[in-house]
Amino acid sequence: MNQMNKILGVVLMIASVFISTLERISVRLSAALVEAGSGSQQGLREVTRTVDVPTGLLVYFMFFVGFVLLVAGFPGSYKRKDRE
């Protein structure tokens, strides 16, 4: 079970970082497409401001749960009573 907690924790942490990265890429890419004027046949460029919106709570929650599972996967000192 400890090995499974470690694997699941790492997977959740990496997935949360991946989701956050995809979100930031999509915001910047959509702003770049609007600035390039790809949707219009006019020569006018609309200048937009790229606002880095804060990442959703799901990403932080996934990272926190992944960290807790990763820490829970390592046996603590309370399990070393058999060595005494």
C-alpha positions in Angstrom: 0.0 0.0 0.0 2.9 2.4 0.7 4.2 1.9 -2.8 0.8 2.7 -4.3 0.5 5.9 -2.2 3.9 7.1 -3.5 2.9 6.4 -7.1 -0.5 8.0 -6.8 0.9 11.0 -5.1 3.5 11.6 -7.8 0.9 11.1 -10.5 -1.5 13.6 -8.9 1.3 16.2 -8.4 2.5 15.8 -12.0 -1.1 16.0 -13.4 -1.8 19.2 -11.5 1.3 20.8 -12.9 0.4 19.6 -16.4 -3.2 21.0 -16.1 -1.8 24.4 -14.8 0.6 24.5 -17.7 -2.1 23.7 -20.3 -4.3 26.4 -18.8 -1.5 29.1 -19.1 -0.6 28.0 -22.6 -4.3 28.3 -23.8 -4.7 31.8 -22.3 -1.5 33.0 -24.0 -2.2 31.3 -27.3 -5.8 32.7 -27.5 -4.4 36.2 -26.8 -1.8 35.8 -29.5 -4.4 34.7 -32.0 -6.5 37.7 -31.3 -3.5 40.1 -31.6 -2.5 38.5 -34.9 -6.0 39.2 -36.3 -6.4 35.7 -37.6 -10.2 35.8 -37.3 -10.7 38.9 -39.4 -9.9 39.9 -43.0 -9.3 43.5 -41.9 -5.8 44.8 -41.5 -6.5 46.2 -38.1 -4.9 44.6 -35.1 -6.7 44.5 -31.8 -4.3 44.9 -28.9 -5.2 42.7 -25.9 -3.7 42.5 -22.5 -2.7 39.0 -21.4 -4.1 38.6 -17.9 -2.7 35.7 -16.1 -5.7 34.5 -14.3 -5.1 32.6 -11.1 -5.1 28.9 -11.4 -8.3 27.1 -10.3 -8.6 25.5 -6.9 -8.6 22.1 -8.4 -4.9 22.3 -9.3 -3.9 23.3 -5.8 -6.2 20.6 -4.3 -4.7 17.9 -6.5 -1.2 19.0 -5.7 -1.9 19.0 -1.9 -3.6 15.6 -2.0 -0.7 14.2 -4.1 1.8 15.6 -1.6 -0.1 14.1 1.3 -0.2 10.7 -0.4 3.5 10.9 -1.2 4.4 11.6 2.4 2.0 8.9 3.6 3.8 6.4 1.3 7.0 6.6 3.3 7.0 4.6 6.5 7.4 6.8 9.6 9.4 6.3 12.8 6.3 4.9 14.5 6.6 1.7 12.4 10.2 1.0 13.5 9.2 -0.4 16.8 10.3 -3.9 15.7 14.0 -2.8 15.5 14.1 -2.0 19.3 
